[in-house]
Amino acid sequence: MSAQTIVLTGASGGIGRALTEYFLENKLTNLVCQYKTHDEALFEVLREHGLDTQRHSFHADLTDENEVHQFGEFTRKNFGQPWAVINLAGASTNAMSWKLAKDEFIRIMQSNLLTTFLTSKEFIPGMREANGGRLINISSVVAFTGIAGASHYAAAKAAIIGLTKSMAQELSSKNITANALALGYFDYGLIKDVPETMLNEIKARVPLKRLGLANEIGGMIRFLISDDGAFTTGQVLHINGGLY
């Protein structure tokens, strides 16, 4: 597995950076990290593991099909056809549905759903030619529970599940699997800015009474991209401490 190339989008976010570190600590060094926002902490993680930031990271707006193609060309030039693509890139904002501007609804749908579609579309032809590969699309527990104040985000994450299940059926004849991870609350990123009282309320709602850690996502991804994950496709794997 260590020689296989992995593409990770959204690597500049809290979870993305933590997953980058997890993969590198587990010797998955053929890693290409996409980022939209400059993140010196991500570059530092790469440097700490002896990797060239210019070779292992790429700036792109994944809602722009031309930039997605440039990202694909960069990856293939430096590492060849990737074995696995992890679509983590996304965004969210807060607003009640009746106050949500149309442009903001569209932006969040594009940031989550369109990025997943375009990135997958870019790498699928190479996977088909290679007769194998793994697509892992990141969804959320709110795709199942809903969430007040972020209906656009919940809708986007639910749509990712439909996209994933359809891709699994389309690609199975070429030994390509497609699965979604529905994540709960994890100890990274924006959660760090949540007031302590609200954070305690969130933890209280989780049956395991804590936030998740990167290795608990990374371990599932390692299974899915390994030979042991070859018979798992079209599934939604819930990693949320029992929240759903």
Buried (B, 14 or more C-beta within 10 A) or exposed (E): BEEBBBBBBBBBBBBBBBBBBBBBEBEBBBBBBBBBEEBEEBBEBBEEBEBEBEEBBBBBBBBBBEBBBBBBEBBBEBBEBBBBBBBBBBBBBEBEEEEBEEEEBEBBBBBBBBBBBBBBBBBBEBBBEBEBBBBBBBBBBBBBEEBEBBBBBBBBBBBBBEBBBEBBEEBEEBBBBBBBBBBBBBBBEEBEEEEEEEBEEBBEEBEEEEBBBBBBBBBBBBEBBEEEBEEBBBBBBBBBBEBE
